[in-house]
Structure formats: C-alpha cells, structure tokens
C-alpha cells in the first residue's frame, strides 16, 4: 500500500512537472512569435517621384526588423532632415509589420547659384540642390549673396503688398541689404532699404496705370520720390 502511494505521488509530480515544462515552452514560443509579429517587415515611401521614393526607401532599411512601436524616431527624423527638398512627413504604422512614410516635398519658388552650383529656394526655407531635379521651372532667379531669411522677409512683403510675385523674372540683392526687382516685361524696380511695402504699392500703381511710357526703370530708393528712367 505504501509503495503504491509513493508511485502514485511520483506520477502526480511527473505530470505536474511535464505540464509546467510544456506550458513554459508554449509561453516562450508565444513571446517569440509576439516579438516577431511586431517587427517591421515592410517599409513603403510615398509622395515623391518614383526614383526618389525608392532611394529613400533604401536609406531606411535600418528600420527593418525593429519593433514597430519602439523604433528610433529621432534617428528617423535626422535622416529625413538630410533631404533638403522635404517640407513635411507623416509616418503611419500599419499593424502588424508595415511602416508607411508619406513625404511632402517643398515647392520651388526661386532659383539661385552658390559656388557655381544651382539651387532652388524651397517653401521649406532651405537651399535645395538641383541635382535631383531635371525639370525647368517657371520661377524667378535671384542674384547676389543673400540669406534665406532676407529673401523670405522680402517675399512676405511682396505677398502682403498685392504685387504679383508670378510677374517677377529676377531679383538682385546688394551688399547693403537692398533689393532690385525685374519683372517679365523688362521693368526694373529699385527698392529702398526701408518701407518696401509702400514702395511696391507705388510701383504696382505705376505699372497698372501704364504711366511708364518709354521708361523701364522705376527708382524708389529716395524717400517720397519716384524717378522714372529709360535704362
């Protein structure tokens, strides 16, 4: 009777141990499968030309097999900031393993040259290297050694004044911080250093009212004076 009881206890302990062992294996497999289930397997990039989407997609392969909830967002942001033509981006996590990066490119609003290289001025307020873009854009050229901040101050004044930005062919920046504007009809507007919006409004009225006759330069550099010149 005692031996039978001992054998019975052994069997019970064995089954308990076997159950515990198997349950732990199942739990380990569950944890492993859950971990794999949350890893990034697919990276999709949209919003740009196909060749640029593919290029950026390759640059983000370092995210593959990272946890879709815990990947390094700061590193991702730094990588995207390396692309001077991107204005905004949105990241969508599609459970369980797909990451979709939607990019919004900056619009080009002017062209300039720096150290013999062509750059676009983007709405993201950056100099954008033209090497990735082969199209011709109907946008003004900017000449002179200016800063992005200086140009966007002028651009804001132009927009507020009601002067037609689309009519501008060239900007000329001078070391004293002053700008000249030449429109597509060949009319040059010499702006003062101050009260630029007021001067643009005057120039706009002169052009719209056909007061130029044979003149092609509107000189507004001297306060309270309008000088018309045939240059």
C-alpha positions, 0 to 999 in steps of 0.5 A: 500500500505504501509503495503504491502511494509513493508511485502514485505521488511520483506520477502526480509530480511527473505530470505536474512537472511535464505540464509546467515544462510544456506550458513554459515552452508554449509561453516562450514560443508565444513571446517569440512569435509576439516579438516577431509579429511586431517587427517591421517587415515592410517599409513603403515611401510615398509622395515623391517621384518614383526614383526618389521614393525608392532611394529613400526607401533604401536609406531606411532599411535600418528600420527593418526588423525593429519593433514597430512601436519602439523604433528610433524616431529621432534617428528617423527624423535626422535622416529625413532632415538630410533631404533638403527638398522635404517640407513635411512627413507623416509616418503611419504604422500599419499593424502588424509589420508595415511602416508607411512614410508619406513625404511632402516635398517643398515647392520651388519658388526661386532659383539661385547659384552658390559656388557655381552650383544651382539651387532652388529656394524651397517653401521649406526655407532651405537651399535645395540642390538641383541635382535631383531635379531635371525639370525647368521651372517657371520661377524667378532667379535671384542674384547676389549673396543673400540669406534665406531669411532676407529673401523670405522677409522680402517675399512676405512683403511682396505677398502682403503688398498685392504685387504679383510675385508670378510677374517677377523674372529676377531679383538682385540683392546688394551688399547693403541689404537692398533689393532690385526687382525685374519683372517679365516685361523688362521693368526694373524696380529699385527698392529702398532699404526701408518701407518696401511695402509702400514702395511696391504699392507705388510701383504696382500703381505705376505699372497698372496705370501704364504711366511708364511710357518709354521708361523701364526703370522705376527708382524708389530708393529716395524717400517720397520720390519716384524717378522714372528712367529709360535704362 
